[in-house]
Amino acid sequence: MLPFRPQPQSQTLSPLPPLFSRSCRQKRERNKIIQHDKCHLCDKKQTLNHLFVSFSDVRTFWQGFSRWWNVKNDDFIDLNDETTIYGFTNDFSQQFGLNLCLIIAKCYIYCASRNGENYYFEAFLAFL
């Protein structure tokens, strides 16, 4: 049971007014939203997996992240593809700091990708 009553959809969709479409285009340009789906470093298709897991520069980044975390916390972590994307889900309350750092690391990778920059772990530490 939904907590609201669904409204029927209109059968006709009106095109966007010219001012609105120009405004959207300007926002895309200002926010650096790109229309293609290619990685800026290797020209392969940019997917979630490619951006955060499979690209060689990202793998190097995550190796640096693991070394840094293991040294700073006397705690061994093994980042695999699943934990890189979703974080550590077992005993979440104990892994809160680690999951927060993983989210910030992914934010750094995403921002670097949007800005056409390489992924450097040292730059992430400054970002952190």
MOPAC internal coordinates of N, CA, C and O (Angstrom, degrees):
PM7 1SCF
backbone

  N    0.0000 0     0.00 0     0.00 0    0    0    0
  C    1.4344 1     0.00 0     0.00 0    1    0    0
  C    1.5280 1   108.69 1     0.00 0    2    1    0
  O    1.2310 1   120.54 1   -53.66 1    3    2    1
  N    1.2943 1   116.58 1   126.34 1    3    2    1
  C    1.4512 1   121.85 1   179.74 1    5    3    2
  C    1.5205 1   110.68 1   -83.94 1    6    5    3
  O    1.2310 1   120.05 1   -35.02 1    7    6    5
  N    1.3380 1   117.51 1   144.98 1    7    6    5
  C    1.4663 1   120.05 1   179.73 1    9    7    6
  C    1.5285 1   112.81 1   -79.08 1   10    9    7
  O    1.2310 1   120.53 1  -170.30 1   11   10    9
  N    1.3245 1   116.58 1     9.70 1   11   10    9
  C    1.4629 1   120.66 1   178.55 1   13   11   10
  C    1.5225 1   108.04 1  -147.76 1   14   13   11
  O    1.2310 1   120.14 1   -13.86 1   15   14   13
  N    1.2864 1   117.35 1   166.14 1   15   14   13
  C    1.4559 1   121.82 1   179.58 1   17   15   14
  C    1.5344 1   108.59 1   -98.92 1   18   17   15
  O    1.2310 1   120.09 1   -61.81 1   19   18   17
  N    1.3478 1   117.42 1   118.19 1   19   18   17
  C    1.4666 1   119.81 1   178.89 1   21   19   18
  C    1.5287 1   110.91 1   -62.20 1   22   21   19
  O    1.2310 1   120.81 1   -40.90 1   23   22   21
  N    1.3045 1   116.05 1   139.10 1   23   22   21
  C    1.4560 1   121.71 1   177.87 1   25   23   22
  C    1.5234 1   108.98 1   -97.36 1   26   25   23
  O    1.2310 1   119.92 1   -38.42 1   27   26   25
  N    1.3295 1   117.75 1   141.58 1   27   26   25
  C    1.4671 1   119.33 1   179.06 1   29   27   26
  C    1.5236 1   110.74 1   -65.21 1   30   29   27
  O    1.2310 1   121.11 1   -36.03 1   31   30   29
  N    1.3268 1   115.48 1   143.97 1   31   30   29
  C    1.4609 1   121.80 1   178.47 1   33   31   30
  C    1.5132 1   110.33 1   -77.06 1   34   33   31
  O    1.2310 1   120.63 1   -34.28 1   35   34   33
  N    1.2912 1   116.41 1   145.72 1   35   34   33
  C    1.4584 1   121.46 1   174.38 1   37   35   34
  C    1.5236 1   108.76 1   -70.79 1   38   37   35
  O    1.2310 1   120.26 1   -36.82 1   39   38   37
  N    1.3100 1   117.11 1   143.18 1   39   38   37
  C    1.4594 1   121.26 1  -178.23 1   41   39   38
  C    1.5185 1   112.63 1   -79.31 1   42   41   39
  O    1.2310 1   120.11 1   158.83 1   43   42   41
  N    1.3083 1   117.40 1   -21.17 1   43   42   41
  C    1.4628 1   119.60 1  -179.02 1   45   43   42
  C    1.5141 1   109.02 1  -116.15 1   46   45   43
  O    1.2310 1   121.60 1   -42.01 1   47   46   45
  N    1.3028 1   114.54 1   137.99 1   47   46   45
  C    1.4482 1   120.44 1   177.14 1   49   47   46
  C    1.5171 1   108.32 1  -110.97 1   50   49   47
  O    1.2310 1   120.51 1   -53.48 1   51   50   49
  N    1.2923 1   116.62 1   126.52 1   51   50   49
  C    1.4584 1   119.48 1   179.89 1   53   51   50
  C    1.5204 1   109.26 1   -86.14 1   54   53   51
  O    1.2310 1   120.13 1   -34.93 1   55   54   53
  N    1.3156 1   117.35 1   145.07 1   55   54   53
  C    1.4679 1   119.59 1   177.75 1   57   55   54
  C    1.5240 1   109.87 1   -66.56 1   58   57   55
  O    1.2310 1   121.31 1   -23.11 1   59   58   57
  N    1.3203 1   115.10 1   156.89 1   59   58   57
  C    1.4588 1   119.49 1   179.26 1   61   59   58
  C    1.5223 1   110.09 1   -68.57 1   62   61   59
  O    1.2310 1   119.96 1   -40.17 1   63   62   61
  N    1.3053 1   117.68 1   139.83 1   63   62   61
  C    1.4600 1   119.60 1   175.45 1   65   63   62
  C    1.5322 1   109.86 1   -63.30 1   66   65   63
  O    1.2310 1   120.19 1   -29.96 1   67   66   65
  N    1.3238 1   117.23 1   150.04 1   67   66   65
  C    1.4656 1   120.04 1  -176.79 1   69   67   66
  C    1.5287 1   113.80 1   -55.26 1   70   69   67
  O    1.2310 1   119.69 1   141.22 1   71   70   69
  N    1.3106 1   118.19 1   -38.78 1   71   70   69
  C    1.4574 1   120.91 1  -179.69 1   73   71   70
  C    1.5216 1   110.45 1   -62.37 1   74   73   71
  O    1.2310 1   120.33 1   138.69 1   75   74   73
  N    1.3280 1   116.97 1   -41.31 1   75   74   73
  C    1.4505 1   121.06 1  -178.87 1   77   75   74
  C    1.5261 1   110.75 1   -66.01 1   78   77   75
  O    1.2310 1   120.00 1   134.97 1   79   78   77
  N    1.3267 1   117.61 1   -45.03 1   79   78   77
  C    1.4607 1   120.12 1  -178.68 1   81   79   78
  C    1.5293 1   110.64 1   -65.67 1   82   81   79
  O    1.2310 1   120.03 1   143.61 1   83   82   81
  N    1.3464 1   117.55 1   -36.39 1   83   82   81
  C    1.4608 1   120.27 1   177.71 1   85   83   82
  C    1.5292 1   109.39 1   -66.64 1   86   85   83
  O    1.2310 1   120.48 1   140.19 1   87   86   85
  N    1.3298 1   116.68 1   -39.81 1   87   86   85
  C    1.4563 1   121.10 1   178.55 1   89   87   86
  C    1.5282 1   110.82 1   -62.15 1   90   89   87
  O    1.2310 1   120.20 1   136.94 1   91   90   89
  N    1.3255 1   117.22 1   -43.06 1   91   90   89
  C    1.4680 1   121.04 1   178.48 1   93   91   90
  C    1.5293 1   110.48 1   -62.77 1   94   93   91
  O    1.2310 1   120.54 1   137.24 1   95   94   93
  N    1.3247 1   116.57 1   -42.76 1   95   94   93
  C    1.4653 1   120.33 1   179.88 1   97   95   94
  C    1.5328 1   109.62 1   -62.10 1   98   97   95
  O    1.2310 1   119.91 1   137.64 1   99   98   97
  N    1.3181 1   117.77 1   -42.36 1   99   98   97
  C    1.4531 1   121.04 1   179.44 1  101   99   98
  C    1.5302 1   111.15 1   -64.80 1  102  101   99
  O    1.2310 1   120.36 1   141.09 1  103  102  101
  N    1.3291 1   116.92 1   -38.91 1  103  102  101
  C    1.4633 1   120.04 1   177.92 1  105  103  102
  C    1.5293 1   110.78 1   -66.15 1  106  105  103
  O    1.2310 1   120.26 1   138.54 1  107  106  105
  N    1.3357 1   117.12 1   -41.46 1  107  106  105
  C    1.4663 1   120.04 1   177.76 1  109  107  106
  C    1.5184 1   110.41 1   -59.68 1  110  109  107
  O    1.2310 1   120.42 1   135.93 1  111  110  109
  N    1.3200 1   116.79 1   -44.07 1  111  110  109
  C    1.4560 1   120.53 1  -179.49 1  113  111  110
  C    1.5255 1   110.59 1   -66.13 1  114  113  111
  O    1.2310 1   120.16 1   136.71 1  115  114  113
  N    1.3263 1   117.31 1   -43.29 1  115  114  113
  C    1.4539 1   121.32 1  -179.83 1  117  115  114
  C    1.5290 1   110.82 1   -64.70 1  118  117  115
  O    1.2310 1   120.29 1   139.50 1  119  118  117
  N    1.3207 1   117.05 1   -40.50 1  119  118  117
  C    1.4635 1   121.68 1  -178.68 1  121  119  118
  C    1.5229 1   113.08 1   -87.62 1  122  121  119
  O    1.2310 1   120.57 1  -175.12 1  123  122  121
  N    1.3043 1   116.51 1     4.88 1  123  122  121
  C    1.4636 1   122.99 1   178.31 1  125  123  122
  C    1.5250 1   112.32 1    58.05 1  126  125  123
  O    1.2310 1   120.55 1  -142.62 1  127  126  125
  N    1.3138 1   116.55 1    37.38 1  127  126  125
  C    1.4545 1   119.98 1   174.91 1  129  127  126
  C    1.5219 1   106.76 1   -78.70 1  130  129  127
  O    1.2310 1   121.27 1   -57.48 1  131  130  129
  N    1.3049 1   115.18 1   122.52 1  131  130  129
  C    1.4562 1   119.39 1  -175.24 1  133  131  130
  C    1.5188 1   109.87 1   -99.89 1  134  133  131
  O    1.2310 1   120.94 1   -27.35 1  135  134  133
  N    1.3117 1   115.81 1   152.65 1  135  134  133
  C    1.4531 1   121.17 1  -176.21 1  137  135  134
  C    1.5253 1   113.40 1   -92.79 1  138  137  135
  O    1.2310 1   119.66 1   166.33 1  139  138  137
  N    1.3203 1   118.25 1   -13.67 1  139  138  137
  C    1.4630 1   119.19 1  -178.20 1  141  139  138
  C    1.5255 1   109.98 1   -98.73 1  142  141  139
  O    1.2310 1   121.60 1   -13.10 1  143  142  141
  N    1.3180 1   114.55 1   166.90 1  143  142  141
  C    1.4597 1   118.86 1  -176.37 1  145  143  142
  C    1.5241 1   111.36 1  -118.17 1  146  145  143
  O    1.2310 1   120.50 1  -145.88 1  147  146  145
  N    1.3219 1   116.65 1    34.12 1  147  146  145
  C    1.4656 1   121.22 1  -179.49 1  149  147  146
  C    1.5256 1   110.06 1  -102.22 1  150  149  147
  O    1.2310 1   121.26 1   -37.00 1  151  150  149
  N    1.3282 1   115.20 1   143.00 1  151  150  149
  C    1.4594 1   121.37 1   174.26 1  153  151  150
  C    1.5257 1   108.21 1   -65.88 1  154  153  151
  O    1.2310 1   120.27 1   -44.87 1  155  154  153
  N    1.3115 1   117.08 1   135.13 1  155  154  153
  C    1.4638 1   120.67 1  -177.56 1  157  155  154
  C    1.5237 1   112.55 1   -72.81 1  158  157  155
  O    1.2310 1   119.63 1   167.53 1  159  158  157
  N    1.3345 1   118.32 1   -12.47 1  159  158  157
  C    1.4561 1   120.83 1  -178.34 1  161  159  158
  C    1.5240 1   114.05 1  -104.48 1  162  161  159
  O    1.2310 1   120.03 1   152.01 1  163  162  161
  N    1.3343 1   117.54 1   -27.99 1  163  162  161
  C    1.4761 1   118.27 1  -175.68 1  165  163  162
  C    1.5251 1   113.93 1  -131.54 1  166  165  163
  O    1.2310 1   119.53 1   177.20 1  167  166  165
  N    1.3169 1   118.50 1    -2.80 1  167  166  165
  C    1.4704 1   124.37 1   179.42 1  169  167  166
  C    1.5202 1   114.90 1    64.71 1  170  169  167
  O    1.2310 1   119.84 1  -166.95 1  171  170  169
  N    1.3342 1   117.90 1    13.05 1  171  170  169
  C    1.4625 1   119.69 1   171.64 1  173  171  170
  C    1.5162 1   108.21 1   -81.58 1  174  173  171
  O    1.2310 1   121.04 1   -15.00 1  175  174  173
  N    1.3315 1   115.61 1   165.00 1  175  174  173
  C    1.4702 1   119.80 1   179.21 1  177  175  174
  C    1.5245 1   110.26 1   -61.53 1  178  177  175
  O    1.2310 1   120.88 1   -51.13 1  179  178  177
  N    1.3250 1   115.93 1   128.87 1  179  178  177
  C    1.4625 1   121.53 1  -178.91 1  181  179  178
  C    1.5217 1   109.50 1   -84.07 1  182  181  179
  O    1.2310 1   120.64 1   -71.41 1  183  182  181
  N    1.2967 1   116.38 1   108.59 1  183  182  181
  C    1.4542 1   122.51 1   175.94 1  185  183  182
  C    1.5247 1   107.81 1  -119.72 1  186  185  183
  O    1.2310 1   120.83 1   -10.77 1  187  186  185
  N    1.3085 1   116.01 1   169.23 1  187  186  185
  C    1.4517 1   120.45 1   176.74 1  189  187  186
  C    1.5258 1   110.09 1   -57.26 1  190  189  187
  O    1.2310 1   120.70 1   135.22 1  191  190  189
  N    1.3195 1   116.26 1   -44.78 1  191  190  189
  C    1.4539 1   121.33 1   179.81 1  193  191  190
  C    1.5272 1   110.72 1   -63.03 1  194  193  191
  O    1.2310 1   120.15 1   136.10 1  195  194  193
  N    1.3218 1   117.33 1   -43.90 1  195  194  193
  C    1.4658 1   120.68 1  -179.46 1  197  195  194
  C    1.5342 1   110.46 1   -65.20 1  198  197  195
  O    1.2310 1   120.27 1   134.42 1  199  198  197
  N    1.3138 1   117.08 1   -45.58 1  199  198  197
  C    1.4605 1   121.41 1  -176.29 1  201  199  198
  C    1.5206 1   112.49 1   -63.98 1  202  201  199
  O    1.2310 1   120.26 1   137.94 1  203  202  201
  N    1.3366 1   117.11 1   -42.06 1  203  202  201
  C    1.4582 1   120.34 1  -172.92 1  205  203  202
  C    1.5256 1   115.80 1  -106.41 1  206  205  203
  O    1.2310 1   119.44 1   168.16 1  207  206  205
  N    1.3472 1   118.67 1   -11.84 1  207  206  205
  C    1.4570 1   118.47 1  -172.57 1  209  207  206
  C    1.5252 1   114.21 1  -132.57 1  210  209  207
  O    1.2310 1   119.61 1   122.82 1  211  210  209
  N    1.3176 1   118.36 1   -57.18 1  211  210  209
  C    1.4577 1   119.81 1  -164.66 1  213  211  210
  C    1.5250 1   116.11 1   -87.60 1  214  213  211
  O    1.2310 1   119.08 1   158.29 1  215  214  213
  N    1.3170 1   119.35 1   -21.71 1  215  214  213
  C    1.4574 1   121.22 1  -178.78 1  217  215  214
  C    1.5316 1   109.36 1   -65.56 1  218  217  215
  O    1.2310 1   120.25 1   -42.85 1  219  218  217
  N    1.3330 1   117.13 1   137.15 1  219  218  217
  C    1.4682 1   121.25 1  -172.99 1  221  219  218
  C    1.5310 1   112.44 1   -59.82 1  222  221  219
  O    1.2310 1   119.64 1   139.84 1  223  222  221
  N    1.3271 1   118.29 1   -40.16 1  223  222  221
  C    1.4680 1   120.34 1   179.03 1  225  223  222
  C    1.5329 1   111.21 1   -65.31 1  226  225  223
  O    1.2310 1   120.27 1   146.52 1  227  226  225
  N    1.3202 1   117.09 1   -33.48 1  227  226  225
  C    1.4617 1   121.05 1   178.48 1  229  227  226
  C    1.5220 1   110.00 1   -72.40 1  230  229  227
  O    1.2310 1   120.41 1   142.39 1  231  230  229
  N    1.3226 1   116.82 1   -37.61 1  231  230  229
  C    1.4751 1   119.43 1   176.70 1  233  231  230
  C    1.5348 1   110.13 1   -60.82 1  234  233  231
  O    1.2310 1   120.55 1   137.89 1  235  234  233
  N    1.3242 1   116.55 1   -42.11 1  235  234  233
  C    1.4575 1   120.88 1   177.13 1  237  235  234
  C    1.5339 1   110.29 1   -62.23 1  238  237  235
  O    1.2310 1   120.69 1   138.18 1  239  238  237
  N    1.3217 1   116.28 1   -41.82 1  239  238  237
  C    1.4640 1   121.28 1   177.08 1  241  239  238
  C    1.5257 1   110.18 1   -57.85 1  242  241  239
  O    1.2310 1   120.06 1   131.59 1  243  242  241
  N    1.3439 1   117.50 1   -48.41 1  243  242  241
  C    1.4700 1   120.28 1  -177.00 1  245  243  242
  C    1.5255 1   111.68 1   -68.18 1  246  245  243
  O    1.2310 1   119.80 1   150.12 1  247  246  245
  N    1.3244 1   117.99 1   -29.88 1  247  246  245
  C    1.4708 1   119.72 1   174.54 1  249  247  246
  C    1.5304 1   109.94 1   -63.88 1  250  249  247
  O    1.2310 1   120.73 1   136.58 1  251  250  249
  N    1.3379 1   116.21 1   -43.42 1  251  250  249
  C    1.4668 1   120.11 1   176.16 1  253  251  250
  C    1.5185 1   111.64 1   -62.77 1  254  253  251
  O    1.2310 1   120.59 1   139.76 1  255  254  253
  N    1.3337 1   116.47 1   -40.24 1  255  254  253
  C    1.4623 1   120.94 1   178.02 1  257  255  254
  C    1.5214 1   110.15 1   -60.49 1  258  257  255
  O    1.2310 1   119.85 1   132.94 1  259  258  257
  N    1.3292 1   117.89 1   -47.06 1  259  258  257
  C    1.4701 1   121.76 1  -179.25 1  261  259  258
  C    1.5190 1   111.10 1   -61.84 1  262  261  259
  O    1.2310 1   120.22 1   134.83 1  263  262  261
  N    1.3419 1   117.19 1   -45.17 1  263  262  261
  C    1.4700 1   120.21 1   178.99 1  265  263  262
  C    1.5313 1   110.07 1   -60.40 1  266  265  263
  O    1.2310 1   120.66 1   134.17 1  267  266  265
  N    1.3201 1   116.34 1   -45.83 1  267  266  265
  C    1.4623 1   121.21 1  -179.40 1  269  267  266
  C    1.5249 1   110.54 1   -60.37 1  270  269  267
  O    1.2310 1   120.30 1   132.07 1  271  270  269
  N    1.3309 1   117.02 1   -47.93 1  271  270  269
  C    1.4600 1   120.34 1  -178.55 1  273  271  270
  C    1.5227 1   110.88 1   -63.74 1  274  273  271
  O    1.2310 1   120.05 1   136.66 1  275  274  273
  N    1.3314 1   117.51 1   -43.34 1  275  274  273
  C    1.4575 1   121.65 1  -177.97 1  277  275  274
  C    1.5297 1   111.32 1   -63.29 1  278  277  275
  O    1.2310 1   119.93 1   140.67 1  279  278  277
  N    1.3305 1   117.74 1   -39.33 1  279  278  277
  C    1.4682 1   121.25 1   179.92 1  281  279  278
  C    1.5270 1   110.90 1   -72.13 1  282  281  279
  O    1.2310 1   120.00 1   135.25 1  283  282  281
  N    1.3206 1   117.60 1   -44.75 1  283  282  281
  C    1.4637 1   121.68 1  -175.53 1  285  283  282
  C    1.5236 1   113.33 1   -71.49 1  286  285  283
  O    1.2310 1   119.99 1   155.28 1  287  286  285
  N    1.3189 1   117.63 1   -24.72 1  287  286  285
  C    1.4567 1   120.18 1  -172.12 1  289  287  286
  C    1.5187 1   114.41 1  -119.54 1  290  289  287
  O    1.2310 1   119.51 1  -176.79 1  291  290  289
  N    1.3145 1   118.54 1     3.21 1  291  290  289
  C    1.4672 1   120.83 1  -175.99 1  293  291  290
  C    1.5188 1   110.70 1    46.67 1  294  293  291
  O    1.2310 1   121.31 1  -140.85 1  295  294  293
  N    1.3100 1   115.10 1    39.15 1  295  294  293
  C    1.4630 1   121.73 1  -176.13 1  297  295  294
  C    1.5167 1   107.08 1  -137.31 1  298  297  295
  O    1.2310 1   120.28 1   -55.52 1  299  298  297
  N    1.3226 1   117.08 1   124.48 1  299  298  297
  C    1.4555 1   120.14 1  -178.48 1  301  299  298
  C    1.5248 1   110.04 1   -86.26 1  302  301  299
  O    1.2310 1   120.82 1   -55.33 1  303  302  301
  N    1.3281 1   116.04 1   124.67 1  303  302  301
  C    1.4628 1   119.90 1   173.91 1  305  303  302
  C    1.5134 1   108.18 1  -118.02 1  306  305  303
  O    1.2310 1   121.02 1   -33.54 1  307  306  305
  N    1.2886 1   115.65 1   146.46 1  307  306  305
  C    1.4520 1   122.61 1   176.94 1  309  307  306
  C    1.5264 1   106.97 1  -119.78 1  310  309  307
  O    1.2310 1   120.78 1   -76.55 1  311  310  309
  N    1.3205 1   116.12 1   103.45 1  311  310  309
  C    1.4652 1   119.92 1  -179.81 1  313  311  310
  C    1.5234 1   109.28 1   -83.62 1  314  313  311
  O    1.2310 1   120.85 1   -65.15 1  315  314  313
  N    1.3043 1   115.98 1   114.85 1  315  314  313
  C    1.4534 1   119.87 1   171.20 1  317  315  314
  C    1.5286 1   107.41 1  -107.08 1  318  317  315
  O    1.2310 1   120.12 1     1.29 1  319  318  317
  N    1.3111 1   117.37 1  -178.71 1  319  318  317
  C    1.4618 1   120.57 1  -176.67 1  321  319  318
  C    1.5253 1   111.86 1   -58.18 1  322  321  319
  O    1.2310 1   120.37 1   137.97 1  323  322  321
  N    1.3132 1   116.89 1   -42.03 1  323  322  321
  C    1.4658 1   120.99 1  -176.79 1  325  323  322
  C    1.5220 1   111.98 1   -68.10 1  326  325  323
  O    1.2310 1   120.18 1   134.40 1  327  326  325
  N    1.3351 1   117.26 1   -45.60 1  327  326  325
  C    1.4614 1   118.65 1  -179.11 1  329  327  326
  C    1.5279 1   111.37 1   -70.72 1  330  329  327
  O    1.2310 1   120.21 1   152.04 1  331  330  329
  N    1.3213 1   117.21 1   -27.96 1  331  330  329
  C    1.4596 1   119.70 1   176.52 1  333  331  330
  C    1.5227 1   109.84 1   -65.21 1  334  333  331
  O    1.2310 1   120.21 1   136.51 1  335  334  333
  N    1.3166 1   117.21 1   -43.49 1  335  334  333
  C    1.4680 1   121.04 1  -178.36 1  337  335  334
  C    1.5327 1   111.50 1   -77.10 1  338  337  335
  O    1.2310 1   120.09 1   131.16 1  339  338  337
  N    1.3238 1   117.43 1   -48.84 1  339  338  337
  C    1.4693 1   120.69 1  -170.96 1  341  339  338
  C    1.5227 1   115.10 1  -100.57 1  342  341  339
  O    1.2310 1   119.62 1   168.27 1  343  342  341
  N    1.3224 1   118.33 1   -11.73 1  343  342  341
  C    1.4563 1   120.91 1  -176.35 1  345  343  342
  C    1.5216 1   111.03 1    83.81 1  346  345  343
  O    1.2310 1   121.14 1     2.10 1  347  346  345
  N    1.3020 1   115.43 1  -177.90 1  347  346  345
  C    1.4590 1   121.31 1  -179.77 1  349  347  346
  C    1.5226 1   108.49 1   -90.25 1  350  349  347
  O    1.2310 1   120.75 1   -63.34 1  351  350  349
  N    1.3066 1   116.16 1   116.66 1  351  350  349
  C    1.4619 1   121.15 1  -173.49 1  353  351  350
  C    1.5232 1   112.80 1   -98.33 1  354  353  351
  O    1.2310 1   120.03 1   161.99 1  355  354  353
  N    1.3203 1   117.56 1   -18.01 1  355  354  353
  C    1.4675 1   118.50 1   178.06 1  357  355  354
  C    1.5265 1   108.61 1   -83.44 1  358  357  355
  O    1.2310 1   120.39 1   -44.82 1  359  358  357
  N    1.2997 1   116.85 1   135.18 1  359  358  357
  C    1.4636 1   123.83 1  -179.02 1  361  359  358
  C    1.5287 1   110.53 1    51.50 1  362  361  359
  O    1.2310 1   121.63 1  -121.77 1  363  362  361
  N    1.3158 1   114.48 1    58.23 1  363  362  361
  C    1.4665 1   121.68 1  -173.20 1  365  363  362
  C    1.5223 1   112.89 1   -55.44 1  366  365  363
  O    1.2310 1   120.14 1   141.05 1  367  366  365
  N    1.3279 1   117.33 1   -38.95 1  367  366  365
  C    1.4695 1   119.57 1  -176.92 1  369  367  366
  C    1.5279 1   111.62 1   -64.26 1  370  369  367
  O    1.2310 1   120.09 1   148.36 1  371  370  369
  N    1.3252 1   117.43 1   -31.64 1  371  370  369
  C    1.4686 1   120.90 1   177.69 1  373  371  370
  C    1.5241 1   111.85 1   -77.94 1  374  373  371
  O    1.2310 1   120.29 1   156.53 1  375  374  373
  N    1.3319 1   117.05 1   -23.47 1  375  374  373
  C    1.4602 1   121.50 1  -175.73 1  377  375  374
  C    1.5339 1   112.40 1  -103.74 1  378  377  375
  O    1.2310 1   119.93 1  -165.53 1  379  378  377
  N    1.3155 1   117.74 1    14.47 1  379  378  377
  C    1.4601 1   121.19 1  -175.00 1  381  379  378
  C    1.5323 1   112.42 1   -57.67 1  382  381  379
  O    1.2310 1   120.10 1   131.60 1  383  382  381
  N    1.3241 1   117.42 1   -48.40 1  383  382  381
  C    1.4676 1   121.17 1  -179.54 1  385  383  382
  C    1.5146 1   111.94 1   -62.38 1  386  385  383
  O    1.2310 1   120.68 1   138.18 1  387  386  385
  N    1.3175 1   116.30 1   -41.82 1  387  386  385
  C    1.4665 1   120.74 1   178.38 1  389  387  386
  C    1.5208 1   110.63 1   -63.97 1  390  389  387
  O    1.2310 1   119.98 1   133.70 1  391  390  389
  N    1.3194 1   117.64 1   -46.30 1  391  390  389
  C    1.4624 1   120.40 1   179.73 1  393  391  390
  C    1.5233 1   111.32 1   -63.37 1  394  393  391
  O    1.2310 1   119.92 1   143.28 1  395  394  393
  N    1.3145 1   117.76 1   -36.72 1  395  394  393
  C    1.4563 1   121.11 1   176.95 1  397  395  394
  C    1.5303 1   110.04 1   -63.68 1  398  397  395
  O    1.2310 1   120.09 1   135.93 1  399  398  397
  N    1.3202 1   117.43 1   -44.07 1  399  398  397
  C    1.4706 1   120.69 1   177.57 1  401  399  398
  C    1.5251 1   111.45 1   -63.89 1  402  401  399
  O    1.2310 1   120.16 1   143.54 1  403  402  401
  N    1.3311 1   117.31 1   -36.46 1  403  402  401
  C    1.4702 1   120.19 1   176.58 1  405  403  402
  C    1.5247 1   111.05 1   -64.02 1  406  405  403
  O    1.2310 1   120.27 1   138.97 1  407  406  405
  N    1.3194 1   117.08 1   -41.03 1  407  406  405
  C    1.4656 1   120.62 1   178.31 1  409  407  406
  C    1.5238 1   110.36 1   -64.15 1  410  409  407
  O    1.2310 1   120.47 1   136.40 1  411  410  409
  N    1.3195 1   116.71 1   -43.60 1  411  410  409
  C    1.4685 1   119.72 1   179.37 1  413  411  410
  C    1.5203 1   110.24 1   -65.59 1  414  413  411
  O    1.2310 1   119.89 1   142.07 1  415  414  413
  N    1.3288 1   117.82 1   -37.93 1  415  414  413
  C    1.4716 1   121.24 1   177.78 1  417  415  414
  C    1.5247 1   110.48 1   -63.26 1  418  417  415
  O    1.2310 1   120.20 1   137.96 1  419  418  417
  N    1.3193 1   117.23 1   -42.04 1  419  418  417
  C    1.4705 1   119.67 1   178.22 1  421  419  418
  C    1.5209 1   110.94 1   -67.43 1  422  421  419
  O    1.2310 1   120.23 1   145.24 1  423  422  421
  N    1.3173 1   117.16 1   -34.76 1  423  422  421
  C    1.4635 1   120.70 1   175.40 1  425  423  422
  C    1.5279 1   109.85 1   -63.39 1  426  425  423
  O    1.2310 1   120.33 1   137.04 1  427  426  425
  N    1.3241 1   116.97 1   -42.96 1  427  426  425
  C    1.4723 1   121.19 1   177.36 1  429  427  426
  C    1.5302 1   110.42 1   -60.06 1  430  429  427
  O    1.2310 1   120.30 1   133.31 1  431  430  429
  N    1.3365 1   117.03 1   -46.69 1  431  430  429
  C    1.4708 1   120.74 1  -179.36 1  433  431  430
  C    1.5213 1   110.16 1   -61.38 1  434  433  431
  O    1.2310 1   120.58 1   135.36 1  435  434  433
  N    1.3206 1   116.50 1   -44.64 1  435  434  433
  C    1.4619 1   120.47 1   179.87 1  437  435  434
  C    1.5358 1   110.91 1   -62.15 1  438  437  435
  O    1.2310 1   120.33 1   133.56 1  439  438  437
  N    1.3253 1   116.98 1   -46.44 1  439  438  437
  C    1.4694 1   120.35 1  -179.84 1  441  439  438
  C    1.5261 1   111.16 1   -63.81 1  442  441  439
  O    1.2310 1   120.23 1   138.46 1  443  442  441
  N    1.3217 1   117.17 1   -41.54 1  443  442  441
  C    1.4631 1   120.27 1   177.79 1  445  443  442
  C    1.5254 1   110.36 1   -62.68 1  446  445  443
  O    1.2310 1   120.48 1   140.10 1  447  446  445
  N    1.3176 1   116.69 1   -39.90 1  447  446  445
  C    1.4667 1   120.92 1   178.06 1  449  447  446
  C    1.5236 1   110.63 1   -63.47 1  450  449  447
  O    1.2310 1   120.17 1   133.98 1  451  450  449
  N    1.3178 1   117.29 1   -46.02 1  451  450  449
  C    1.4784 1   121.14 1   179.11 1  453  451  450
  C    1.5177 1   111.87 1   -60.24 1  454  453  451
  O    1.2310 1   120.67 1   145.37 1  455  454  453
  N    1.3443 1   116.32 1   -34.63 1  455  454  453
  C    1.4553 1   120.76 1  -177.59 1  457  455  454
  C    1.5231 1   113.25 1   -90.42 1  458  457  455
  O    1.2310 1   120.39 1  -177.14 1  459  458  457
  N    1.3513 1   116.86 1     2.86 1  459  458  457
  C    1.4557 1   120.81 1   178.47 1  461  459  458
  C    1.5212 1   113.41 1    71.25 1  462  461  459
  O    1.2310 1   120.14 1  -151.17 1  463  462  461
  N    1.3207 1   117.33 1    28.83 1  463  462  461
  C    1.4648 1   121.87 1  -177.32 1  465  463  462
  C    1.5307 1   110.52 1  -103.56 1  466  465  463
  O    1.2310 1   121.29 1   -19.28 1  467  466  465
  N    1.3223 1   115.14 1   160.72 1  467  466  465
  C    1.4616 1   121.10 1   173.60 1  469  467  466
  C    1.5212 1   109.11 1   -76.91 1  470  469  467
  O    1.2310 1   120.90 1   -14.78 1  471  470  469
  N    1.3337 1   115.89 1   165.22 1  471  470  469
  C    1.4545 1   121.51 1  -179.34 1  473  471  470
  C    1.5272 1   108.46 1  -102.21 1  474  473  471
  O    1.2310 1   120.52 1   -69.63 1  475  474  473
  N    1.3191 1   116.61 1   110.37 1  475  474  473
  C    1.4584 1   121.78 1   179.05 1  477  475  474
  C    1.5170 1   108.79 1  -119.19 1  478  477  475
  O    1.2310 1   121.18 1   -51.29 1  479  478  477
  N    1.3295 1   115.34 1   128.71 1  479  478  477
  C    1.4546 1   118.97 1  -178.91 1  481  479  478
  C    1.5262 1   111.46 1   -61.48 1  482  481  479
  O    1.2310 1   120.07 1   142.99 1  483  482  481
  N    1.3283 1   117.48 1   -37.01 1  483  482  481
  C    1.4648 1   121.07 1   179.00 1  485  483  482
  C    1.5334 1   110.67 1   -61.99 1  486  485  483
  O    1.2310 1   120.46 1   142.22 1  487  486  485
  N    1.3204 1   116.73 1   -37.78 1  487  486  485
  C    1.4644 1   120.40 1   177.18 1  489  487  486
  C    1.5258 1   110.45 1   -67.32 1  490  489  487
  O    1.2310 1   120.53 1   146.13 1  491  490  489
  N    1.3280 1   116.59 1   -33.87 1  491  490  489
  C    1.4656 1   119.98 1   176.46 1  493  491  490
  C    1.5267 1   110.19 1   -63.56 1  494  493  491
  O    1.2310 1   119.91 1   138.37 1  495  494  493
  N    1.3294 1   117.78 1   -41.63 1  495  494  493
  C    1.4595 1   120.33 1   179.63 1  497  495  494
  C    1.5283 1   110.64 1   -60.75 1  498  497  495
  O    1.2310 1   120.33 1   143.09 1  499  498  497
  N    1.3256 1   116.97 1   -36.91 1  499  498  497
  C    1.4644 1   120.06 1   176.00 1  501  499  498
  C    1.5211 1   110.06 1   -69.30 1  502  501  499
  O    1.2310 1   120.43 1   144.24 1  503  502  501
  N    1.3322 1   116.79 1   -35.76 1  503  502  501
  C    1.4710 1   123.22 1   178.40 1  505  503  502
  C    1.5189 1   109.68 1   -66.36 1  506  505  503
  O    1.2310 1   120.92 1   143.88 1  507  506  505
  N    1.3393 1   115.84 1   -36.12 1  507  506  505
  C    1.4604 1   122.11 1  -177.70 1  509  507  506
  C    1.5104 1   109.57 1   -66.15 1  510  509  507
  O    1.2310 1   120.10 1   180.00 1  511  510  509

